[in-house]
Amino acid sequence: MQLGINLGYWGAGMDADNLAVAKEADRLGYAVCWAAEAYGSDAATVLTWVAAQTERIDVGSAIFQIPARQPAMTAMTAATLDSLSGGRFRLGLGVSGPQVSEGWYGVKFDKPLARTREYVEIVRRAMSRERLSYEGQHWTLPLPGGPGKPIKLTVHPEREHIPLYIAAIGPKNLEQTGEIADGALLIFPSAEHLEDTAIQYLRAGREKAGKTLDGFDVCPTLPLALGEDKDVSSLADTFRPYTALYVGGMGSRKQNFYNQLAQRMGFEAAAAEIQDKYLAGDKDGAAAAVPHELIDKTTLLGSVDRIADRMKQYAAAGVTTLTLAPAGFTLDERLASLRAGTEALERAGLA
């Protein structure tokens, strides 16, 4: 099992620290550094900045938002980043959510599975440098009856095949991801529930494509907080606002994929209470309603030995790249968490 690092969003006041974290992850031998985007910093610029100041670590988009870019532009960006980084780019895609898609980008959030499938087909076709033509429900290239003609990408990616990941949560999305992608980006993963909430659907998608999970990258992100085992409860408390935001406030009441995931893990009543309080504006109450067990199952908390034991569980559940979001109020604390990740991986016998 490999380790990754997730820098989250740029522009939150820790930009210099994020770069230091990326450089240290590069030095420690982490496999990939992911950057996210929502409606602030864009991932492509951040990844370019990180790639220019690192040597070995891959850089990956977690995610490029599908409603933000036409698929051909995504292919251009991926090819450019792969070329500039010397073949170190991983392309992560996702549909975002209805509030961002429709409120920020003005793109209707409908038929996300069909839209994702077409998008991936066009991106891959463009990156293969064949002349681009496509007829689908959501995209037709070139536009009929006009001056457009099939064009091929002029940039040569460093590699013939750039790894493509999809951020997936729901069963149907997970199955399609297994069918059409090279890896899955997961969030709030519980090792205990991973087979039931994700792996079985990814496996079904791979089987639909005539493949197995061999070579498919199962890549969840987990926050990591280093400390004494006796302090696990207080360590978990630092992630209450984070968990409440996703379970309670991401998306609408009807379309919150993280809330639905918490329900599938057996936290139906808690998920409902968190959402009710969050949407009513009681963010503190929503955070207080998050069960300790939900946080502990979806984070890495405590001593290096405790984290190592949890890493073994994730590896046994089918995780191939474990992406860490190291917590800390200072840069030194974040770097210590980062180093604890590599130490825990070694103690677990997974390095």
C-alpha positions as CSV (number, residue, x, y, z in Angstrom):
1,M,0.0,0.0,0.0
2,Q,1.3,3.4,-0.9
3,L,0.8,6.7,0.8
4,G,-0.5,10.0,-0.6
5,I,-1.0,13.5,0.7
6,N,-4.0,15.7,0.2
7,L,-3.4,19.5,0.5
8,G,-7.1,20.4,0.3
9,Y,-7.8,23.9,-0.9
10,W,-5.3,26.7,-1.5
11,G,-5.9,30.2,-0.2
12,A,-6.9,29.2,3.3
13,G,-4.0,31.0,5.0
14,M,-1.6,28.0,5.0
15,D,-0.2,28.2,1.5
16,A,3.4,28.4,2.4
17,D,2.9,25.5,4.9
18,N,1.2,23.5,2.2
19,L,4.2,23.8,-0.1
20,A,6.5,22.8,2.8
21,V,4.2,19.7,3.4
22,A,4.4,18.8,-0.3
23,K,8.1,19.0,-0.3
24,E,8.5,16.9,2.8
25,A,6.1,14.3,1.4
26,D,8.3,14.3,-1.7
27,R,11.4,13.7,0.4
28,L,9.7,11.0,2.5
29,G,8.7,9.0,-0.6
30,Y,5.0,9.6,-0.7
31,A,3.5,8.5,-4.0
32,V,1.2,11.3,-4.8
33,C,0.2,14.8,-3.8
34,W,-3.5,15.7,-4.4
35,A,-5.0,19.2,-4.6
36,A,-8.8,20.0,-4.5
37,E,-11.0,22.7,-6.0
38,A,-14.5,23.9,-5.1
39,Y,-15.2,27.6,-5.7
40,G,-11.9,29.1,-4.6
41,S,-8.5,28.0,-5.7
42,D,-8.3,25.9,-8.8
43,A,-6.4,22.6,-8.7
44,A,-4.5,23.0,-11.9
45,T,-2.6,26.1,-10.8
46,V,-1.8,24.6,-7.4
47,L,-0.5,21.3,-9.0
48,T,1.7,23.2,-11.4
49,W,3.2,25.2,-8.5
50,V,3.8,22.0,-6.5
51,A,5.2,20.0,-9.4
52,A,7.7,22.8,-10.2
53,Q,9.1,22.5,-6.7
54,T,9.2,18.8,-6.2
55,E,11.1,16.0,-7.8
56,R,9.6,12.5,-7.5
57,I,6.1,12.8,-6.1
58,D,3.1,12.5,-8.5
59,V,0.7,15.4,-8.5
60,G,-3.1,14.7,-8.8
61,S,-6.3,16.6,-9.2
62,A,-8.8,15.6,-6.5
63,I,-10.7,16.8,-8.3
64,F,-11.1,18.7,-11.5
65,Q,-14.8,19.6,-11.5
66,I,-16.6,18.3,-14.6
67,P,-19.0,21.2,-14.8
68,A,-16.1,23.7,-14.7
69,R,-14.3,22.6,-17.9
70,Q,-15.1,21.4,-21.3
71,P,-13.6,17.9,-21.7
72,A,-11.2,18.9,-24.4
73,M,-9.8,21.6,-22.1
74,T,-9.3,19.0,-19.3
75,A,-7.4,16.8,-21.8
76,M,-5.2,19.8,-22.7
77,T,-4.5,20.6,-19.0
78,A,-3.8,17.0,-18.2
79,A,-1.4,16.6,-21.2
80,T,0.4,19.9,-20.3
81,L,0.8,19.0,-16.6
82,D,2.0,15.5,-17.5
83,S,4.6,17.0,-19.9
84,L,5.8,19.7,-17.5
85,S,6.1,17.4,-14.5
86,G,8.0,14.7,-16.4
87,G,5.1,12.2,-16.3
88,R,4.0,12.7,-12.8
89,F,0.3,13.8,-13.3
90,R,-2.8,11.9,-12.2
91,L,-6.2,13.1,-13.5
92,G,-9.0,13.0,-10.9
93,L,-12.5,14.0,-12.0
94,G,-15.8,14.5,-10.3
95,V,-19.2,16.1,-10.9
96,S,-19.1,18.2,-7.8
97,G,-22.6,18.8,-6.3
98,P,-25.8,20.6,-7.4
99,Q,-25.2,23.8,-5.4
100,V,-21.7,24.4,-7.0
101,S,-22.6,23.0,-10.4
102,E,-25.7,25.1,-10.8
103,G,-24.9,28.1,-8.5
104,W,-21.3,28.7,-9.4
105,Y,-20.9,27.3,-12.9
106,G,-24.4,27.6,-14.3
107,V,-24.4,23.9,-15.4
108,K,-27.5,21.9,-14.7
109,F,-26.8,19.0,-12.3
110,D,-28.6,16.3,-14.2
111,K,-27.7,12.8,-15.4
112,P,-24.3,12.8,-13.6
113,L,-23.5,9.2,-14.5
114,A,-24.1,9.7,-18.2
115,R,-22.3,13.0,-18.2
116,T,-19.3,11.5,-16.5
117,R,-19.1,8.6,-18.9
118,E,-19.2,10.8,-22.0
119,Y,-16.7,13.2,-20.4
120,V,-14.2,10.4,-19.7
121,E,-14.6,9.0,-23.2
122,I,-13.9,12.5,-24.8
123,V,-10.9,13.2,-22.5
124,R,-9.3,9.9,-23.2
125,R,-9.9,10.2,-26.9
126,A,-8.4,13.7,-26.9
127,M,-5.4,12.6,-24.9
128,S,-4.7,9.7,-27.3
129,R,-4.1,12.4,-29.9
130,E,-6.6,11.1,-32.4
131,R,-8.7,13.6,-34.3
132,L,-11.5,14.4,-32.0
133,S,-15.0,13.6,-33.0
134,Y,-17.8,12.5,-30.7
135,E,-21.6,12.1,-30.8
136,G,-23.3,11.8,-27.4
137,Q,-26.2,13.0,-25.4
138,H,-24.3,15.8,-23.8
139,W,-21.5,16.6,-26.2
140,T,-21.2,16.5,-30.0
141,L,-17.9,17.3,-31.6
142,P,-17.5,19.0,-34.0
143,L,-20.8,20.9,-33.8
144,P,-22.9,19.9,-36.8
145,G,-23.6,22.3,-39.6
146,G,-20.8,24.7,-38.7
147,P,-17.2,25.4,-39.5
148,G,-15.7,23.1,-36.9
149,K,-13.6,20.1,-37.9
150,P,-12.0,17.3,-36.1
151,I,-8.7,18.5,-34.5
152,K,-6.1,16.5,-32.6
153,L,-4.1,17.5,-29.5
154,T,-0.8,19.1,-30.4
155,V,0.8,18.6,-27.0
156,H,2.5,15.2,-26.4
157,P,1.9,13.9,-22.9
158,E,4.9,12.3,-21.2
159,R,3.1,9.0,-21.1
160,E,0.8,7.2,-23.4
161,H,-1.7,6.6,-20.6
162,I,-2.4,9.2,-17.9
163,P,-4.0,7.5,-14.9
164,L,-7.6,8.6,-14.6
165,Y,-9.5,8.6,-11.3
166,I,-13.1,9.4,-10.4
167,A,-14.4,10.7,-7.1
168,A,-17.3,8.4,-6.3
169,I,-19.6,7.8,-3.3
170,G,-22.9,6.3,-4.4
171,P,-23.2,2.7,-5.5
172,K,-24.0,3.4,-9.1
173,N,-21.2,6.0,-9.4
174,L,-18.8,3.5,-7.8
175,E,-19.8,0.7,-10.2
176,Q,-19.3,3.0,-13.2
177,T,-16.0,4.2,-11.8
178,G,-14.8,0.6,-11.7
179,E,-15.9,0.1,-15.2
180,I,-14.3,3.2,-16.9
181,A,-11.5,4.6,-14.6
182,D,-8.1,3.5,-13.4
183,G,-8.8,4.4,-9.8
184,A,-11.4,5.7,-7.3
185,L,-11.1,8.7,-5.0
186,L,-13.0,8.0,-1.8
187,I,-13.9,10.1,1.2
188,F,-15.1,9.1,4.7
189,P,-14.0,5.5,4.3
190,S,-14.4,3.1,7.1
191,A,-12.2,0.0,6.8
192,E,-14.9,-2.0,8.5
193,H,-17.5,-1.0,6.0
194,L,-15.4,-0.5,2.9
195,E,-16.4,-3.8,1.2
196,D,-20.1,-3.0,1.6
197,T,-20.0,0.7,0.9
198,A,-17.4,0.8,-2.0
199,I,-15.4,-2.3,-3.0
200,Q,-18.3,-4.5,-4.0
201,Y,-19.5,-1.9,-6.4
202,L,-16.1,-1.2,-7.8
203,R,-15.6,-4.9,-8.3
204,A,-18.9,-5.2,-10.2
205,G,-17.8,-2.4,-12.5
206,R,-14.5,-4.0,-13.2
207,E,-16.3,-7.3,-14.0
208,K,-18.6,-5.4,-16.4
209,A,-15.5,-4.2,-18.2
210,G,-14.0,-7.8,-18.2
211,K,-11.4,-6.8,-15.6
212,T,-10.5,-7.5,-12.0
213,L,-9.5,-5.1,-9.3
214,D,-5.8,-5.9,-10.0
215,G,-4.1,-2.7,-11.0
216,F,-7.1,-0.6,-10.0
217,D,-6.2,2.1,-7.4
218,V,-8.5,2.3,-4.4
219,C,-7.6,5.7,-3.0
220,P,-9.4,7.0,0.1
221,T,-8.5,10.2,2.0
222,L,-8.2,10.1,5.7
223,P,-7.4,13.0,8.1
224,L,-4.5,12.0,10.5
225,A,-3.9,13.4,14.0
226,L,-0.9,12.3,16.0
227,G,-1.1,12.0,19.7
228,E,-1.4,9.7,22.8
229,D,-3.9,6.9,22.6
230,K,-5.5,8.2,25.8
231,D,-6.2,11.4,24.0
232,V,-8.1,9.9,21.0
233,S,-11.4,11.4,22.1
234,S,-10.0,14.9,22.2
235,L,-8.2,14.3,18.9
236,A,-11.5,13.2,17.4
237,D,-13.2,16.4,18.6
238,T,-10.9,18.5,16.3
239,F,-12.6,16.8,13.3
240,R,-16.2,17.4,14.5
241,P,-16.7,20.6,12.4
242,Y,-15.2,18.9,9.3
243,T,-17.5,15.9,9.6
244,A,-20.5,18.0,10.4
245,L,-19.8,20.1,7.3
246,Y,-19.8,17.2,5.0
247,V,-22.6,15.1,6.6
248,G,-24.8,18.0,7.4
249,G,-24.1,20.8,4.9
250,M,-22.6,19.5,1.7
251,G,-25.4,19.6,-0.9
252,S,-29.1,19.9,-0.3
253,R,-31.2,17.9,2.1
254,K,-32.2,15.5,-0.7
255,Q,-28.8,15.4,-2.4
256,N,-26.1,15.0,0.2
257,F,-23.9,12.1,-0.8
258,Y,-21.9,12.1,2.4
259,N,-25.0,12.0,4.5
260,Q,-26.2,9.0,2.6
261,L,-22.8,7.3,3.1
262,A,-23.0,7.9,6.8
263,Q,-26.4,6.2,6.8
264,R,-25.1,3.2,4.9
265,M,-22.4,2.9,7.6
266,G,-25.2,2.5,10.2
267,F,-25.4,6.1,11.5
268,E,-28.9,6.8,10.2
269,A,-30.3,8.7,13.2
270,A,-27.1,10.7,13.8
271,A,-26.9,11.6,10.1
272,A,-30.4,13.0,10.2
273,E,-29.8,15.0,13.4
274,I,-26.5,16.4,12.1
275,Q,-28.2,17.5,8.8
276,D,-31.2,19.0,10.6
277,K,-29.1,21.1,12.9
278,Y,-26.6,22.2,10.2
279,L,-29.2,23.3,7.8
280,A,-31.0,25.2,10.6
281,G,-27.8,27.2,11.1
282,D,-26.8,25.4,14.3
283,K,-23.3,24.4,13.2
284,D,-22.1,23.9,16.8
285,G,-25.0,21.6,17.5
286,A,-24.4,19.7,14.3
287,A,-20.7,19.2,15.3
288,A,-21.7,18.0,18.8
289,A,-24.1,15.5,17.3
290,V,-21.4,13.7,15.3
291,P,-20.8,10.4,17.1
292,H,-17.2,9.7,18.2
293,E,-17.4,6.3,16.5
294,L,-18.1,7.9,13.1
295,I,-15.0,10.1,13.4
296,D,-12.8,7.4,14.7
297,K,-13.8,5.0,11.9
298,T,-13.1,7.6,9.2
299,T,-9.8,9.1,10.5
300,L,-6.4,8.0,11.7
301,L,-6.0,9.0,15.4
302,G,-3.5,8.4,18.2
303,S,-0.1,6.9,18.4
304,V,2.0,5.6,15.5
305,D,1.2,2.0,16.6
306,R,-2.5,2.7,16.7
307,I,-2.3,4.3,13.3
308,A,-0.3,1.3,12.0
309,D,-3.0,-1.1,13.2
310,R,-5.6,0.9,11.3
311,M,-3.5,1.0,8.2
312,K,-3.4,-2.8,8.2
313,Q,-7.2,-2.8,8.3
314,Y,-7.4,-0.5,5.3
315,A,-4.9,-2.6,3.3
316,A,-6.8,-5.8,4.2
317,A,-10.0,-4.1,3.0
318,G,-8.5,-3.4,-0.4
319,V,-7.0,0.1,-0.2
320,T,-4.0,0.5,-2.5
321,T,-3.1,4.2,-2.0
322,L,-4.0,5.7,1.4
323,T,-4.1,9.5,1.1
324,L,-3.5,11.4,4.4
325,A,-4.6,14.9,5.4
326,P,-2.2,15.6,8.2
327,A,-3.7,17.7,10.9
328,G,-2.0,20.3,13.1
329,F,-2.3,23.9,14.2
330,T,1.3,24.6,13.2
331,L,3.6,23.5,10.3
332,D,5.7,21.5,12.7
333,E,2.7,19.6,13.9
334,R,1.6,18.8,10.3
335,L,5.1,17.7,9.4
336,A,5.2,15.4,12.4
337,S,1.9,13.9,11.3
338,L,3.3,13.4,7.9
339,R,6.4,11.6,9.2
340,A,4.2,9.5,11.5
341,G,2.4,8.3,8.4
342,T,5.6,6.8,6.9
343,E,6.6,5.4,10.2
344,A,3.2,3.8,10.7
345,L,3.3,2.3,7.2
346,E,6.7,0.7,8.0
347,R,5.5,-0.7,11.4
348,A,2.5,-2.1,9.7
349,G,4.8,-4.0,7.3
350,L,3.2,-2.3,4.3
351,A,6.0,-0.1,3.0
